[in-house]
Amino acid sequence: MTNNTNFWDLSSFAARLTRDKNDCPMEDILNKNFFVIDHKSSSSKARAGRALTAHGEFLTPVFMPVATQATVKSLSSEELENAGVNMIISNAYHLFMRPGGDIIKKAGGLHKFMNWTRPITTDSGGFQVFSLALLRKIHNEGVEFRSHLDGTSHFFTPENIVDFQLVLDSDILMPLDECVKYPADEKYVEKSVDITCAWAKKSKDRFNEIQNNSFLFGIIQGSTYHNLRKKCANFLVELNMDGYALGGIGVGEGRELMDEITDYTCAILPENKIRYLMGVGTPSDILSAISRGVDMFDCVVPTRNARNGQAFTFDGELQLRNANFKEDFNPIEKDCACNACKNYSRAYIRHLFNTGEILAIRLITEHNIFFYAKLMNSAREAILRDNFEIYKKDFLTRFNANKTLG
């Protein structure tokens, strides 16, 4: 087992490209003036803020479409921008396996490789510790993965995953951690939290060794145990991470427990640091978490569900493969400004699905991503107007009343 703490020479990444100071003041980034809260709700814990990165500013609440392998499935980077996407999340594990850091480094970083100019968050591979449990072994020093592609062995350490994400030129880096399944024995979860904390410390030490304009978050684990969530959160707060992610939520524990753990964890985090709920979720999950003080989200729901024919609208969910849309020449959603709704009908998209045409997936994905971006924008506006709880109630009443649209 080899424990290399540096995959590549990072000297060329120590000094980033100089960008327009009017759009993105580099002195602010170097001084780590990252997150500012614009307004806090008077009736909940919801807040609207903004964060500044080397690839521009993003407004919160924000939803990051999942670009696991340097693409949001079926969409180009230009289509994402046109849909109003401000930032995306990609995955260090998958990019390490393919195409590899050398190729991305030669391209000038992940942004140039995929022609994306806005901020990128990268996950460390910690979720693969959960999802590829049969293909990995956890050691105190890191995780030994057997590649899901060819069976070759690769050892991920806290240090070399920081190195790799800096090669990618990520704006926000996630440290290596262990996401445990649900339910999990408390003794095992405590051991897992200890490992996650130790890895976070190693990640922070390595991150601090390298001059860069990125930001490193801490990931709070602890399953559904309040005492272990608090233990992990306190340790990470002592490390003074740039932001805090809530990990190990939305892994089967159910909505009630998810809300409880989210509420509890946000309450013990610093008010002035950005909060990110990993892997969540549906529109109702997101709005619920916003009211509990969460700022950032990511999930495969809008893209995965689109590939199954499901479109999200403010009037509920549509299953566009269903027969009742055969002669429905309305857009997916009335008054929606996305490309799919401006140019194509439900009947046409249903026809595309029935004939196996890839365009069906592209059009629904484009609409769903546009819907999620609009949802975040309207939620932010409601927070700034200080009527978020009214907005949430009205949205959920309308959205849930039409679950049987098709």
Residue, then its C-alpha position, 0 to 999 in steps of 0.5 A: m500500500t503506497n501512501n503518496t501525499n502528492f500526485w503532481d507538482l502543484s507549482s503551476f497552480a500556486a499562482r492562479l490566472t489574474r481575473d477582472k478585479n471589478d468582477c472578482p477582487m483577487e485581494d478579497i480572495l487572498n484575504k479569504n473574504f468568502f461569505v457574506i450574509d445579506h439578510k436573515s429571515s425574521s420568522s425562520k433560520a433562512r438566510a440569503g448571502r453571497a460568496l466570492t471565489a476565484h471564478g466569480e461570485f455565487l448567491t445563496p441559497v444555491f443549488m449545484p447540479v451534479a457534474t460527476q465526470a465533468t458534465v451535467k449529464s446530457l447538457s453542455s456548459e453553455e446550456l447550463e449557463n443559459a439555464g441560470v446555473n451559477m455553480i456545479i459540483s464534480n467528483a474527484y474520485h471519478l475524475f481521478m479514474r478518468p481522465g486522470g489528473d495529468i490530462i486535466k492539468k495539461a488542459g489548464g484545470l477543470h474549468k478549461f477542460m469542460n469550458w465552464t467559467r463559473p465556480i466549481t465544488t469538488d467532492s473528495g470521493g467520500f461519498q464513494v466510501f459509502s456508495l462503493a462499500l464493496l470496493r474499498k477498505i478504510h485505513n487510518e491513513g486513508v481509503e484503498f479503492r479497487s477501481h469500479l472500472d478495471g479493478t486496479s488499486h488506488f490509495f486515497t489519503p487526505e493529503n493527496i486528495v487535497d493535492f488532486q482537487l487543487v490540480l483540478d483548480s476547484d474553487i471549493l474542496m471537500p476533504l476525505d471523510e467517511c459517509v456511513k450507512y443508515p442505520a449504523d451502530e453508535k460505536y462504529v459511528e463514533k470511530s468513523v467520526d474520529i477518522t473523519c476528524a483526523w482526516a480533516k486535520k490532515s487535509k487542512d494542514r496540507f491545504n495550508e501548505i500550498q498557496n492557493n485561492s480555493f476554499l476548504f470545507g469541513i464535513i460533519q458526520g455522526s449519523t443520527y447521533h446528536n452527541l457525535r454530530k456535536k463532537c464532529a462539528n466542534f472539532l471542525v469549528e476549531l480548525n476554522m474551516d472556510g465552510y461546513a458541510l452536513g454529510g451523511i444525511g439523506v441516506g435512508e433515515g427518512r424525512e423527519l430524522m433528516d430535518e431533525i439532524t439538519d436543524y440540530t447541526c445548523a444550530i451549533l455551527p458558526e453563524n458567519k460560515i456558509r453551510y452545505l447540505m450534501g446530496v439533498g434533494t427534492p424541492s420540498d427537502i431543499l426548502s425545508a433545509i433553507s428554513r433551517g439555515v442551509d445555504m448550499f445544495d447538490c443532488v442528482v434528482p433533477t437530472r436522474n429523474a429527467r432521464n426517467g421522464q419526470a419533469f418538475t414544475f411549480d404545479g407539481e411533477l409530470q411523468l411525460r411518458n404517460a399516455n395522457f400527454k399524447e395530444d398535449f401541445n402545451p409546454i412542460e410548464k406554462d410561462c417557463a422561459c427555458n429553451a424546452c418550454k419555449n420551443y417544444s410541447r409535452a406531446y413532442i417530448r412524449h413522442l421522443f421518449n417513445t421512440g428512444e430519442i436522446l433529445a427527450i432526456r436533454l429537453i427535460t434535463e434542461h427544463n429541470i435544471f432551469f426549474y431548480a435555478k428558478l426555485m433558488n432565485s425565488a427562495r432568495e428573493a423571498i428571504l430578502r423580502d422577509n417572507f420566506e415562510i409564506y413563500k415556502k408554504d404557498f409553494l408546497t401547497r401548490f406543488n403538492a396539490n398537483k402530484t397526480l398531474g401525470 
